Amino acid sequence: MRIHSGGCRQRQRQQGGGLAETAIAALFFAISVLGLLQYHQRLQQAFVHQWQQRQAWHLAYQQLAIYAAGRGGEASALLEHNLPPGWQLHLTEQFQTAACLCVSSTVATPQHYQACLYRWFCFTDTNRRTVPEGN
């Protein structure tokens, strides 16, 4: 039986990596994790922005629906009571002709996105305090 002393030395050199290789691997791992965290943060911000846009359009539509149901004075009060912090809600009425009224509902989100819907109401009688027939 022959024992090669050169083979043992070769094996000892191949066992494990050095400090430099470990530091480089840790650096690459840290950069990868930071990149993934930043990507996750951007996705989350985009999701929140999209949710706020959809919620703003829903609230603007809901405000006009409450107004059309004949509770115009209550429309803002009903929705503002349940409005999330930082959101703004505006309802404006403007007569365009003697018998037609343009009502606009504007909702602003904390990220400064605005959803604005308009609806025309034309009255069938001369009493403007009655419930308008919407369109």
Phi, psi and omega in degrees: 000133180248138177246126179265116179287336179292329180292326180291320179295322181295320179294321181294325179290331184270354181281111176073163180257171180274177180296323181295316179296320179295318179295319179294318178297318178295322178296313178298320179296315180297318179296320179296316180295318178297320177297316178295321178295320178294319177299317178297319179297318179295318177299318180294319178296319178295321178296315179297318180297315179294320179297318180296321177298312181296319180294323179297315178296322179296316180294321178296316178296318181297321179296318178292326178293320177295319179297316182294334179286359176097008179247050184304317180293333182271347188303309181292318182296320180295318183279324181294333179297324182256014183284135177296156180300138178090353180270150178232144183226129180227138175234123179236145178239136179214123177285127179265325175225182180295332185245358184238138183237133176255121180249130178242141178240122181237131178237128178246133180267167177298336178268020175066028173269138180239133173246126183229124177240146179240146175216136180263139175233125177244131185273146179265344177233178183276347179277107184282353181275351178283167180292126180287154172270116190276162171196000000 
